Amino acid sequence: MSRARDVVEVVARALASQPDEVDVIEVPRRGTTIIELTMAPGDLGRVIGRQGRTASAVRTLATAAGELDGERVTVDFRDD
C-alpha cells in the first residue's frame, strides 16, 4: 500500500456517512498509479463536494503523497 492510497482512504472514510462502504483500489498503469475510490451512492457526492472542490483537494493530497514515494498518482471517483 502506498501513502497516496492511505491518504485517500482516510479522507474518504472521514467524509462518508457509511465508512464501511468505502473501497479503495490501487492499480498501476503505464508508470502512473491510479487510485479508484468507490463509495455508497449518497456518500460520493459528499466526497466530490460543491463544484468539485473536495475532490480537487483529495487529488492534491494524493499527488503530494505520491511524490513522497516517487510515484505519479491519479484519483478516480467511481459510481457503481
PyMOL Python script that loads the backbone (N, CA, C, O; Angstrom):
from pymol import cmd

cmd.read_pdbstr("""\
ATOM      1  N   MET A   1       0.840  -1.189   0.000  1.00  0.00           N
ATOM      2  CA  MET A   1       0.000   0.000   0.000  1.00  0.00           C
ATOM      3  C   MET A   1       0.877   1.243   0.000  1.00  0.00           C
ATOM      4  O   MET A   1       1.891   1.307   0.696  1.00  0.00           O
ATOM      5  N   SER A   2       0.477   2.210  -0.779  1.00  0.00           N
ATOM      6  CA  SER A   2       1.231   3.456  -0.863  1.00  0.00           C
ATOM      7  C   SER A   2       0.646   4.505   0.082  1.00  0.00           C
ATOM      8  O   SER A   2      -0.460   4.357   0.602  1.00  0.00           O
ATOM      9  N   ARG A   3       1.406   5.541   0.281  1.00  0.00           N
ATOM     10  CA  ARG A   3       0.932   6.651   1.124  1.00  0.00           C
ATOM     11  C   ARG A   3      -0.276   7.323   0.494  1.00  0.00           C
ATOM     12  O   ARG A   3      -1.207   7.722   1.193  1.00  0.00           O
ATOM     13  N   ALA A   4      -0.260   7.447  -0.835  1.00  0.00           N
ATOM     14  CA  ALA A   4      -1.368   8.102  -1.530  1.00  0.00           C
ATOM     15  C   ALA A   4      -2.677   7.345  -1.304  1.00  0.00           C
ATOM     16  O   ALA A   4      -3.718   7.955  -1.060  1.00  0.00           O
ATOM     17  N   ARG A   5      -2.620   6.020  -1.386  1.00  0.00           N
ATOM     18  CA  ARG A   5      -3.822   5.212  -1.154  1.00  0.00           C
ATOM     19  C   ARG A   5      -4.314   5.401   0.272  1.00  0.00           C
ATOM     20  O   ARG A   5      -5.515   5.538   0.506  1.00  0.00           O
ATOM     21  N   ASP A   6      -3.397   5.407   1.217  1.00  0.00           N
ATOM     22  CA  ASP A   6      -3.771   5.591   2.617  1.00  0.00           C
ATOM     23  C   ASP A   6      -4.432   6.952   2.846  1.00  0.00           C
ATOM     24  O   ASP A   6      -5.419   7.053   3.575  1.00  0.00           O
ATOM     25  N   VAL A   7      -3.888   7.986   2.227  1.00  0.00           N
ATOM     26  CA  VAL A   7      -4.450   9.338   2.378  1.00  0.00           C
ATOM     27  C   VAL A   7      -5.871   9.389   1.835  1.00  0.00           C
ATOM     28  O   VAL A   7      -6.775   9.913   2.485  1.00  0.00           O
ATOM     29  N   VAL A   8      -6.062   8.839   0.634  1.00  0.00           N
ATOM     30  CA  VAL A   8      -7.398   8.848   0.021  1.00  0.00           C
ATOM     31  C   VAL A   8      -8.388   8.076   0.890  1.00  0.00           C
ATOM     32  O   VAL A   8      -9.518   8.522   1.089  1.00  0.00           O
ATOM     33  N   GLU A   9      -7.975   6.934   1.401  1.00  0.00           N
ATOM     34  CA  GLU A   9      -8.877   6.127   2.222  1.00  0.00           C
ATOM     35  C   GLU A   9      -9.250   6.831   3.521  1.00  0.00           C
ATOM     36  O   GLU A   9     -10.417   6.819   3.911  1.00  0.00           O
ATOM     37  N   VAL A  10      -8.291   7.436   4.193  1.00  0.00           N
ATOM     38  CA  VAL A  10      -8.569   8.116   5.463  1.00  0.00           C
ATOM     39  C   VAL A  10      -9.527   9.292   5.248  1.00  0.00           C
ATOM     40  O   VAL A  10     -10.474   9.469   6.015  1.00  0.00           O
ATOM     41  N   VAL A  11      -9.286  10.086   4.220  1.00  0.00           N
ATOM     42  CA  VAL A  11     -10.145  11.246   3.953  1.00  0.00           C
ATOM     43  C   VAL A  11     -11.556  10.783   3.561  1.00  0.00           C
ATOM     44  O   VAL A  11     -12.547  11.343   4.031  1.00  0.00           O
ATOM     45  N   ALA A  12     -11.645   9.772   2.707  1.00  0.00           N
ATOM     46  CA  ALA A  12     -12.958   9.282   2.263  1.00  0.00           C
ATOM     47  C   ALA A  12     -13.757   8.719   3.440  1.00  0.00           C
ATOM     48  O   ALA A  12     -14.953   8.983   3.562  1.00  0.00           O
ATOM     49  N   ARG A  13     -13.107   7.953   4.294  1.00  0.00           N
ATOM     50  CA  ARG A  13     -13.816   7.390   5.448  1.00  0.00           C
ATOM     51  C   ARG A  13     -14.264   8.488   6.417  1.00  0.00           C
ATOM     52  O   ARG A  13     -15.318   8.373   7.043  1.00  0.00           O
ATOM     53  N   ALA A  14     -13.472   9.540   6.539  1.00  0.00           N
ATOM     54  CA  ALA A  14     -13.834  10.648   7.427  1.00  0.00           C
ATOM     55  C   ALA A  14     -15.049  11.408   6.902  1.00  0.00           C
ATOM     56  O   ALA A  14     -15.861  11.891   7.690  1.00  0.00           O
ATOM     57  N   LEU A  15     -15.181  11.519   5.594  1.00  0.00           N
ATOM     58  CA  LEU A  15     -16.289  12.263   5.000  1.00  0.00           C
ATOM     59  C   LEU A  15     -17.558  11.424   4.824  1.00  0.00           C
ATOM     60  O   LEU A  15     -18.654  11.976   4.725  1.00  0.00           O
ATOM     61  N   ALA A  16     -17.420  10.111   4.785  1.00  0.00           N
ATOM     62  CA  ALA A  16     -18.548   9.232   4.475  1.00  0.00           C
ATOM     63  C   ALA A  16     -19.472   9.044   5.675  1.00  0.00           C
ATOM     64  O   ALA A  16     -19.025   8.982   6.820  1.00  0.00           O
ATOM     65  N   SER A  17     -20.765   8.956   5.387  1.00  0.00           N
ATOM     66  CA  SER A  17     -21.718   8.630   6.448  1.00  0.00           C
ATOM     67  C   SER A  17     -21.763   7.116   6.655  1.00  0.00           C
ATOM     68  O   SER A  17     -22.203   6.643   7.703  1.00  0.00           O
ATOM     69  N   GLN A  18     -21.310   6.360   5.660  1.00  0.00           N
ATOM     70  CA  GLN A  18     -21.203   4.907   5.757  1.00  0.00           C
ATOM     71  C   GLN A  18     -19.748   4.507   5.473  1.00  0.00           C
ATOM     72  O   GLN A  18     -19.450   4.028   4.378  1.00  0.00           O
ATOM     73  N   PRO A  19     -18.845   4.693   6.433  1.00  0.00           N
ATOM     74  CA  PRO A  19     -17.419   4.448   6.183  1.00  0.00           C
ATOM     75  C   PRO A  19     -17.078   3.006   5.833  1.00  0.00           C
ATOM     76  O   PRO A  19     -16.037   2.751   5.228  1.00  0.00           O
ATOM     77  N   ASP A  20     -17.938   2.055   6.205  1.00  0.00           N
ATOM     78  CA  ASP A  20     -17.667   0.658   5.869  1.00  0.00           C
ATOM     79  C   ASP A  20     -17.853   0.373   4.378  1.00  0.00           C
ATOM     80  O   ASP A  20     -17.362  -0.639   3.878  1.00  0.00           O
ATOM     81  N   GLU A  21     -18.550   1.248   3.672  1.00  0.00           N
ATOM     82  CA  GLU A  21     -18.795   1.078   2.245  1.00  0.00           C
ATOM     83  C   GLU A  21     -17.666   1.647   1.379  1.00  0.00           C
ATOM     84  O   GLU A  21     -17.708   1.516   0.156  1.00  0.00           O
ATOM     85  N   VAL A  22     -16.671   2.269   1.988  1.00  0.00           N
ATOM     86  CA  VAL A  22     -15.560   2.861   1.239  1.00  0.00           C
ATOM     87  C   VAL A  22     -14.626   1.748   0.776  1.00  0.00           C
ATOM     88  O   VAL A  22     -14.208   0.903   1.568  1.00  0.00           O
ATOM     89  N   ASP A  23     -14.306   1.761  -0.517  1.00  0.00           N
ATOM     90  CA  ASP A  23     -13.390   0.777  -1.092  1.00  0.00           C
ATOM     91  C   ASP A  23     -12.367   1.525  -1.948  1.00  0.00           C
ATOM     92  O   ASP A  23     -12.731   2.275  -2.854  1.00  0.00           O
ATOM     93  N   VAL A  24     -11.090   1.314  -1.651  1.00  0.00           N
ATOM     94  CA  VAL A  24     -10.012   1.997  -2.372  1.00  0.00           C
ATOM     95  C   VAL A  24      -9.127   0.933  -3.009  1.00  0.00           C
ATOM     96  O   VAL A  24      -8.607   0.054  -2.323  1.00  0.00           O
ATOM     97  N   ILE A  25      -8.960   1.020  -4.322  1.00  0.00           N
ATOM     98  CA  ILE A  25      -8.155   0.059  -5.074  1.00  0.00           C
ATOM     99  C   ILE A  25      -7.023   0.814  -5.761  1.00  0.00           C
ATOM    100  O   ILE A  25      -7.227   1.888  -6.326  1.00  0.00           O
ATOM    101  N   GLU A  26      -5.837   0.238  -5.703  1.00  0.00           N
ATOM    102  CA  GLU A  26      -4.663   0.844  -6.319  1.00  0.00           C
ATOM    103  C   GLU A  26      -4.284   0.017  -7.547  1.00  0.00           C
ATOM    104  O   GLU A  26      -4.058  -1.188  -7.442  1.00  0.00           O
ATOM    105  N   VAL A  27      -4.215   0.674  -8.723  1.00  0.00           N
ATOM    106  CA  VAL A  27      -3.918  -0.018  -9.968  1.00  0.00           C
ATOM    107  C   VAL A  27      -2.743   0.674 -10.657  1.00  0.00           C
ATOM    108  O   VAL A  27      -2.853   1.842 -11.030  1.00  0.00           O
ATOM    109  N   PRO A  28      -1.612  -0.032 -10.834  1.00  0.00           N
ATOM    110  CA  PRO A  28      -0.507   0.572 -11.586  1.00  0.00           C
ATOM    111  C   PRO A  28      -0.778   0.481 -13.091  1.00  0.00           C
ATOM    112  O   PRO A  28      -1.179  -0.570 -13.592  1.00  0.00           O
ATOM    113  N   ARG A  29      -0.559   1.583 -13.804  1.00  0.00           N
ATOM    114  CA  ARG A  29      -0.809   1.599 -15.247  1.00  0.00           C
ATOM    115  C   ARG A  29       0.121   2.599 -15.923  1.00  0.00           C
ATOM    116  O   ARG A  29       0.028   3.801 -15.676  1.00  0.00           O
ATOM    117  N   ARG A  30       1.015   2.108 -16.775  1.00  0.00           N
ATOM    118  CA  ARG A  30       1.920   2.942 -17.584  1.00  0.00           C
ATOM    119  C   ARG A  30       2.681   3.983 -16.770  1.00  0.00           C
ATOM    120  O   ARG A  30       2.709   5.156 -17.141  1.00  0.00           O
ATOM    121  N   GLY A  31       3.284   3.575 -15.691  1.00  0.00           N
ATOM    122  CA  GLY A  31       4.084   4.489 -14.897  1.00  0.00           C
ATOM    123  C   GLY A  31       3.286   5.395 -13.975  1.00  0.00           C
ATOM    124  O   GLY A  31       3.857   6.244 -13.291  1.00  0.00           O
ATOM    125  N   THR A  32       1.989   5.223 -13.952  1.00  0.00           N
ATOM    126  CA  THR A  32       1.118   6.025 -13.088  1.00  0.00           C
ATOM    127  C   THR A  32       0.310   5.091 -12.196  1.00  0.00           C
ATOM    128  O   THR A  32      -0.157   4.044 -12.643  1.00  0.00           O
ATOM    129  N   THR A  33       0.153   5.466 -10.968  1.00  0.00           N
ATOM    130  CA  THR A  33      -0.698   4.702 -10.059  1.00  0.00           C
ATOM    131  C   THR A  33      -2.082   5.333 -10.058  1.00  0.00           C
ATOM    132  O   THR A  33      -2.239   6.517  -9.758  1.00  0.00           O
ATOM    133  N   ILE A  34      -3.074   4.533 -10.396  1.00  0.00           N
ATOM    134  CA  ILE A  34      -4.456   5.014 -10.404  1.00  0.00           C
ATOM    135  C   ILE A  34      -5.133   4.496  -9.144  1.00  0.00           C
ATOM    136  O   ILE A  34      -5.142   3.293  -8.882  1.00  0.00           O
ATOM    137  N   ILE A  35      -5.696   5.406  -8.372  1.00  0.00           N
ATOM    138  CA  ILE A  35      -6.405   5.050  -7.153  1.00  0.00           C
ATOM    139  C   ILE A  35      -7.891   5.208  -7.437  1.00  0.00           C
ATOM    140  O   ILE A  35      -8.374   6.309  -7.701  1.00  0.00           O
ATOM    141  N   GLU A  36      -8.608   4.089  -7.378  1.00  0.00           N
ATOM    142  CA  GLU A  36     -10.044   4.092  -7.643  1.00  0.00           C
ATOM    143  C   GLU A  36     -10.794   4.083  -6.323  1.00  0.00           C
ATOM    144  O   GLU A  36     -10.602   3.193  -5.495  1.00  0.00           O
ATOM    145  N   LEU A  37     -11.641   5.069  -6.134  1.00  0.00           N
ATOM    146  CA  LEU A  37     -12.416   5.209  -4.900  1.00  0.00           C
ATOM    147  C   LEU A  37     -13.878   4.915  -5.195  1.00  0.00           C
ATOM    148  O   LEU A  37     -14.500   5.579  -6.025  1.00  0.00           O
ATOM    149  N   THR A  38     -14.420   3.922  -4.513  1.00  0.00           N
ATOM    150  CA  THR A  38     -15.821   3.554  -4.656  1.00  0.00           C
ATOM    151  C   THR A  38     -16.490   3.706  -3.290  1.00  0.00           C
ATOM    152  O   THR A  38     -15.950   3.283  -2.268  1.00  0.00           O
ATOM    153  N   MET A  39     -17.678   4.319  -3.295  1.00  0.00           N
ATOM    154  CA  MET A  39     -18.399   4.564  -2.049  1.00  0.00           C
ATOM    155  C   MET A  39     -19.885   4.285  -2.261  1.00  0.00           C
ATOM    156  O   MET A  39     -20.327   3.998  -3.373  1.00  0.00           O
ATOM    157  N   ALA A  40     -20.637   4.377  -1.176  1.00  0.00           N
ATOM    158  CA  ALA A  40     -22.090   4.300  -1.279  1.00  0.00           C
ATOM    159  C   ALA A  40     -22.567   5.491  -2.121  1.00  0.00           C
ATOM    160  O   ALA A  40     -21.975   6.568  -2.044  1.00  0.00           O
ATOM    161  N   PRO A  41     -23.617   5.318  -2.917  1.00  0.00           N
ATOM    162  CA  PRO A  41     -24.060   6.385  -3.824  1.00  0.00           C
ATOM    163  C   PRO A  41     -24.298   7.737  -3.157  1.00  0.00           C
ATOM    164  O   PRO A  41     -23.941   8.763  -3.735  1.00  0.00           O
ATOM    165  N   GLY A  42     -24.872   7.773  -1.996  1.00  0.00           N
ATOM    166  CA  GLY A  42     -25.130   9.046  -1.325  1.00  0.00           C
ATOM    167  C   GLY A  42     -23.870   9.720  -0.826  1.00  0.00           C
ATOM    168  O   GLY A  42     -23.817  10.945  -0.723  1.00  0.00           O
ATOM    169  N   ASP A  43     -22.856   8.929  -0.515  1.00  0.00           N
ATOM    170  CA  ASP A  43     -21.606   9.480   0.014  1.00  0.00           C
ATOM    171  C   ASP A  43     -20.699  10.030  -1.068  1.00  0.00           C
ATOM    172  O   ASP A  43     -19.857  10.884  -0.790  1.00  0.00           O
ATOM    173  N   LEU A  44     -20.851   9.563  -2.283  1.00  0.00           N
ATOM    174  CA  LEU A  44     -19.972  10.011  -3.359  1.00  0.00           C
ATOM    175  C   LEU A  44     -20.083  11.517  -3.562  1.00  0.00           C
ATOM    176  O   LEU A  44     -19.081  12.183  -3.824  1.00  0.00           O
ATOM    177  N   GLY A  45     -21.284  12.051  -3.443  1.00  0.00           N
ATOM    178  CA  GLY A  45     -21.485  13.490  -3.573  1.00  0.00           C
ATOM    179  C   GLY A  45     -20.792  14.278  -2.473  1.00  0.00           C
ATOM    180  O   GLY A  45     -20.345  15.403  -2.698  1.00  0.00           O
ATOM    181  N   ARG A  46     -20.702  13.700  -1.304  1.00  0.00           N
ATOM    182  CA  ARG A  46     -20.020  14.377  -0.187  1.00  0.00           C
ATOM    183  C   ARG A  46     -18.522  14.469  -0.448  1.00  0.00           C
ATOM    184  O   ARG A  46     -17.889  15.460  -0.086  1.00  0.00           O
ATOM    185  N   VAL A  47     -17.955  13.447  -1.070  1.00  0.00           N
ATOM    186  CA  VAL A  47     -16.521  13.447  -1.337  1.00  0.00           C
ATOM    187  C   VAL A  47     -16.195  14.328  -2.536  1.00  0.00           C
ATOM    188  O   VAL A  47     -15.125  14.936  -2.585  1.00  0.00           O
ATOM    189  N   ILE A  48     -17.091  14.401  -3.485  1.00  0.00           N
ATOM    190  CA  ILE A  48     -16.847  15.274  -4.642  1.00  0.00           C
ATOM    191  C   ILE A  48     -17.000  16.733  -4.232  1.00  0.00           C
ATOM    192  O   ILE A  48     -16.215  17.577  -4.664  1.00  0.00           O
ATOM    193  N   GLY A  49     -17.983  17.043  -3.417  1.00  0.00           N
ATOM    194  CA  GLY A  49     -18.146  18.393  -2.895  1.00  0.00           C
ATOM    195  C   GLY A  49     -18.772  19.350  -3.888  1.00  0.00           C
ATOM    196  O   GLY A  49     -19.066  18.986  -5.026  1.00  0.00           O
ATOM    197  N   ARG A  50     -18.969  20.570  -3.443  1.00  0.00           N
ATOM    198  CA  ARG A  50     -19.562  21.597  -4.302  1.00  0.00           C
ATOM    199  C   ARG A  50     -18.554  22.018  -5.356  1.00  0.00           C
ATOM    200  O   ARG A  50     -17.420  22.390  -5.055  1.00  0.00           O
ATOM    201  N   GLN A  51     -18.999  21.949  -6.591  1.00  0.00           N
ATOM    202  CA  GLN A  51     -18.179  22.309  -7.743  1.00  0.00           C
ATOM    203  C   GLN A  51     -16.866  21.532  -7.779  1.00  0.00           C
ATOM    204  O   GLN A  51     -15.897  21.983  -8.389  1.00  0.00           O
ATOM    205  N   GLY A  52     -16.825  20.361  -7.126  1.00  0.00           N
ATOM    206  CA  GLY A  52     -15.658  19.502  -7.170  1.00  0.00           C
ATOM    207  C   GLY A  52     -14.487  19.958  -6.321  1.00  0.00           C
ATOM    208  O   GLY A  52     -13.365  19.484  -6.502  1.00  0.00           O
ATOM    209  N   ARG A  53     -14.734  20.863  -5.410  1.00  0.00           N
ATOM    210  CA  ARG A  53     -13.629  21.401  -4.595  1.00  0.00           C
ATOM    211  C   ARG A  53     -13.017  20.345  -3.686  1.00  0.00           C
ATOM    212  O   ARG A  53     -11.795  20.265  -3.560  1.00  0.00           O
ATOM    213  N   THR A  54     -13.858  19.535  -3.051  1.00  0.00           N
ATOM    214  CA  THR A  54     -13.338  18.499  -2.159  1.00  0.00           C
ATOM    215  C   THR A  54     -12.591  17.437  -2.959  1.00  0.00           C
ATOM    216  O   THR A  54     -11.540  16.961  -2.528  1.00  0.00           O
ATOM    217  N   ALA A  55     -13.120  17.067  -4.106  1.00  0.00           N
ATOM    218  CA  ALA A  55     -12.437  16.095  -4.961  1.00  0.00           C
ATOM    219  C   ALA A  55     -11.078  16.628  -5.401  1.00  0.00           C
ATOM    220  O   ALA A  55     -10.099  15.884  -5.440  1.00  0.00           O
ATOM    221  N   SER A  56     -11.021  17.892  -5.726  1.00  0.00           N
ATOM    222  CA  SER A  56      -9.757  18.510  -6.119  1.00  0.00           C
ATOM    223  C   SER A  56      -8.756  18.482  -4.969  1.00  0.00           C
ATOM    224  O   SER A  56      -7.568  18.238  -5.179  1.00  0.00           O
ATOM    225  N   ALA A  57      -9.235  18.730  -3.767  1.00  0.00           N
ATOM    226  CA  ALA A  57      -8.356  18.692  -2.594  1.00  0.00           C
ATOM    227  C   ALA A  57      -7.844  17.276  -2.334  1.00  0.00           C
ATOM    228  O   ALA A  57      -6.677  17.094  -1.987  1.00  0.00           O
ATOM    229  N   VAL A  58      -8.708  16.275  -2.500  1.00  0.00           N
ATOM    230  CA  VAL A  58      -8.296  14.882  -2.315  1.00  0.00           C
ATOM    231  C   VAL A  58      -7.239  14.518  -3.354  1.00  0.00           C
ATOM    232  O   VAL A  58      -6.249  13.860  -3.033  1.00  0.00           O
ATOM    233  N   ARG A  59      -7.447  14.942  -4.589  1.00  0.00           N
ATOM    234  CA  ARG A  59      -6.457  14.669  -5.649  1.00  0.00           C
ATOM    235  C   ARG A  59      -5.124  15.340  -5.346  1.00  0.00           C
ATOM    236  O   ARG A  59      -4.068  14.752  -5.576  1.00  0.00           O
ATOM    237  N   THR A  60      -5.164  16.566  -4.831  1.00  0.00           N
ATOM    238  CA  THR A  60      -3.939  17.284  -4.480  1.00  0.00           C
ATOM    239  C   THR A  60      -3.188  16.572  -3.369  1.00  0.00           C
ATOM    240  O   THR A  60      -1.969  16.422  -3.446  1.00  0.00           O
ATOM    241  N   LEU A  61      -3.896  16.132  -2.340  1.00  0.00           N
ATOM    242  CA  LEU A  61      -3.268  15.387  -1.245  1.00  0.00           C
ATOM    243  C   LEU A  61      -2.657  14.078  -1.739  1.00  0.00           C
ATOM    244  O   LEU A  61      -1.544  13.725  -1.347  1.00  0.00           O
ATOM    245  N   ALA A  62      -3.378  13.360  -2.595  1.00  0.00           N
ATOM    246  CA  ALA A  62      -2.868  12.096  -3.127  1.00  0.00           C
ATOM    247  C   ALA A  62      -1.638  12.321  -3.996  1.00  0.00           C
ATOM    248  O   ALA A  62      -0.696  11.530  -3.950  1.00  0.00           O
ATOM    249  N   THR A  63      -1.635  13.383  -4.781  1.00  0.00           N
ATOM    250  CA  THR A  63      -0.481  13.701  -5.621  1.00  0.00           C
ATOM    251  C   THR A  63       0.736  14.020  -4.764  1.00  0.00           C
ATOM    252  O   THR A  63       1.842  13.562  -5.053  1.00  0.00           O
ATOM    253  N   ALA A  64       0.534  14.798  -3.719  1.00  0.00           N
ATOM    254  CA  ALA A  64       1.645  15.141  -2.816  1.00  0.00           C
ATOM    255  C   ALA A  64       2.182  13.898  -2.116  1.00  0.00           C
ATOM    256  O   ALA A  64       3.397  13.738  -1.995  1.00  0.00           O
ATOM    257  N   ALA A  65       1.299  13.020  -1.656  1.00  0.00           N
ATOM    258  CA  ALA A  65       1.739  11.787  -1.001  1.00  0.00           C
ATOM    259  C   ALA A  65       2.454  10.871  -1.992  1.00  0.00           C
ATOM    260  O   ALA A  65       3.419  10.197  -1.632  1.00  0.00           O
ATOM    261  N   GLY A  66       1.989  10.846  -3.224  1.00  0.00           N
ATOM    262  CA  GLY A  66       2.638  10.040  -4.256  1.00  0.00           C
ATOM    263  C   GLY A  66       4.038  10.530  -4.571  1.00  0.00           C
ATOM    264  O   GLY A  66       4.940   9.732  -4.823  1.00  0.00           O
ATOM    265  N   GLU A  67       4.219  11.837  -4.556  1.00  0.00           N
ATOM    266  CA  GLU A  67       5.544  12.396  -4.814  1.00  0.00           C
ATOM    267  C   GLU A  67       6.542  11.976  -3.741  1.00  0.00           C
ATOM    268  O   GLU A  67       7.729  11.826  -4.030  1.00  0.00           O
ATOM    269  N   LEU A  68       6.083  11.785  -2.514  1.00  0.00           N
ATOM    270  CA  LEU A  68       6.968  11.305  -1.448  1.00  0.00           C
ATOM    271  C   LEU A  68       7.477   9.895  -1.749  1.00  0.00           C
ATOM    272  O   LEU A  68       8.590   9.534  -1.365  1.00  0.00           O
ATOM    273  N   ASP A  69       6.654   9.101  -2.438  1.00  0.00           N
ATOM    274  CA  ASP A  69       7.041   7.741  -2.818  1.00  0.00           C
ATOM    275  C   ASP A  69       7.671   7.692  -4.214  1.00  0.00           C
ATOM    276  O   ASP A  69       8.069   6.625  -4.678  1.00  0.00           O
ATOM    277  N   GLY A  70       7.760   8.846  -4.879  1.00  0.00           N
ATOM    278  CA  GLY A  70       8.320   8.887  -6.231  1.00  0.00           C
ATOM    279  C   GLY A  70       7.377   8.344  -7.288  1.00  0.00           C
ATOM    280  O   GLY A  70       7.826   7.800  -8.296  1.00  0.00           O
ATOM    281  N   GLU A  71       6.079   8.484  -7.072  1.00  0.00           N
ATOM    282  CA  GLU A  71       5.059   7.984  -7.994  1.00  0.00           C
ATOM    283  C   GLU A  71       4.207   9.114  -8.546  1.00  0.00           C
ATOM    284  O   GLU A  71       4.040  10.155  -7.910  1.00  0.00           O
ATOM    285  N   ARG A  72       3.673   8.893  -9.740  1.00  0.00           N
ATOM    286  CA  ARG A  72       2.634   9.773 -10.280  1.00  0.00           C
ATOM    287  C   ARG A  72       1.303   9.138  -9.919  1.00  0.00           C
ATOM    288  O   ARG A  72       1.110   7.936 -10.104  1.00  0.00           O
ATOM    289  N   VAL A  73       0.396   9.938  -9.410  1.00  0.00           N
ATOM    290  CA  VAL A  73      -0.870   9.404  -8.889  1.00  0.00           C
ATOM    291  C   VAL A  73      -2.056  10.129  -9.520  1.00  0.00           C
ATOM    292  O   VAL A  73      -2.044  11.347  -9.697  1.00  0.00           O
ATOM    293  N   THR A  74      -3.081   9.343  -9.855  1.00  0.00           N
ATOM    294  CA  THR A  74      -4.354   9.870 -10.334  1.00  0.00           C
ATOM    295  C   THR A  74      -5.455   9.240  -9.488  1.00  0.00           C
ATOM    296  O   THR A  74      -5.404   8.049  -9.179  1.00  0.00           O
ATOM    297  N   VAL A  75      -6.448  10.041  -9.116  1.00  0.00           N
ATOM    298  CA  VAL A  75      -7.568   9.528  -8.317  1.00  0.00           C
ATOM    299  C   VAL A  75      -8.825   9.533  -9.187  1.00  0.00           C
ATOM    300  O   VAL A  75      -9.186  10.553  -9.773  1.00  0.00           O
ATOM    301  N   ASP A  76      -9.482   8.376  -9.258  1.00  0.00           N
ATOM    302  CA  ASP A  76     -10.755   8.246  -9.976  1.00  0.00           C
ATOM    303  C   ASP A  76     -11.855   7.977  -8.956  1.00  0.00           C
ATOM    304  O   ASP A  76     -11.705   7.126  -8.080  1.00  0.00           O
ATOM    305  N   PHE A  77     -12.948   8.699  -9.074  1.00  0.00           N
ATOM    306  CA  PHE A  77     -14.114   8.504  -8.211  1.00  0.00           C
ATOM    307  C   PHE A  77     -15.105   7.664  -8.995  1.00  0.00           C
ATOM    308  O   PHE A  77     -15.604   8.102 -10.031  1.00  0.00           O
ATOM    309  N   ARG A  78     -15.394   6.465  -8.513  1.00  0.00           N
ATOM    310  CA  ARG A  78     -16.242   5.525  -9.242  1.00  0.00           C
ATOM    311  C   ARG A  78     -17.618   5.444  -8.601  1.00  0.00           C
ATOM    312  O   ARG A  78     -17.754   5.419  -7.378  1.00  0.00           O
ATOM    313  N   ASP A  79     -18.622   5.403  -9.447  1.00  0.00           N
ATOM    314  CA  ASP A  79     -20.006   5.261  -9.005  1.00  0.00           C
ATOM    315  C   ASP A  79     -20.534   3.926  -9.511  1.00  0.00           C
ATOM    316  O   ASP A  79     -20.844   3.785 -10.694  1.00  0.00           O
ATOM    317  N   ASP A  80     -20.634   2.960  -8.626  1.00  0.00           N
ATOM    318  CA  ASP A  80     -21.096   1.627  -9.037  1.00  0.00           C
ATOM    319  C   ASP A  80     -22.469   1.325  -8.534  1.00  0.00           C
ATOM    320  O   ASP A  80     -22.998   0.244  -8.794  1.00  0.00           O
TER     321      ASP A  80
END
""", "prot")
cmd.dss("prot")
cmd.show_as("cartoon", "prot")
cmd.util.cbc("prot")
cmd.orient("prot")
